Amino acid sequence: MDSFTGYSRLCYGACEQIITLYEGNKILEIEDGADPAKLSVIPNGIDYERFSKVVRDLNHPPTVALIGRVVPIKDVKTFIRACIILAENVPNLRVWIMGPTDEDEEYYLECVEMIKNAKVAETIIFTGKVKIDDYLGQIDVIALTSLSEAQPL
């Protein structure tokens, strides 16, 4: 963390403008040395109109999803390990890994191999890149195992 804080301070000092995603990050960035006069917040919000139209489907198996790219920084392998344990305890579990699989093919293939070796290929499914609206109504839990998220990092 000290390294990332140091990187942040160097960047803050060199920037003419600093844009962050929400007020909580703005506070952290100021604590890490950002000049408040250079800071702006552009909310990382959602399209309420779009997502409020998602209809909840109550007739689906218990479903857990990871929404993100299949790359090491998202730590998909930890998600898979957790879902393997979950599958042993939750009957009819369905797991979706939703996002591009082509950015780090070697990592993706390692994930596929983990699933195959654990014999959960029918439970844990890579959907690839999808229109998320088509799936949200059937998801009970969204998990995030990413090693790094959001600003200021």
Secondary structure as UniProt FT lines:
FT   HELIX           2..14
FT   STRAND          18..20
FT   HELIX           23..31
FT   TURN            32..33
FT   HELIX           36..38
FT   STRAND          39..41
FT   HELIX           48..51
FT   TURN            52..53
FT   STRAND          63..67
FT   HELIX           72..74
FT   HELIX           76..89
FT   TURN            91..92
FT   STRAND          94..98
FT   HELIX           105..117
FT   TURN            118..119
FT   TURN            121..123
FT   STRAND          124..128
FT   HELIX           133..136
FT   TURN            137..138
FT   STRAND          141..142
//
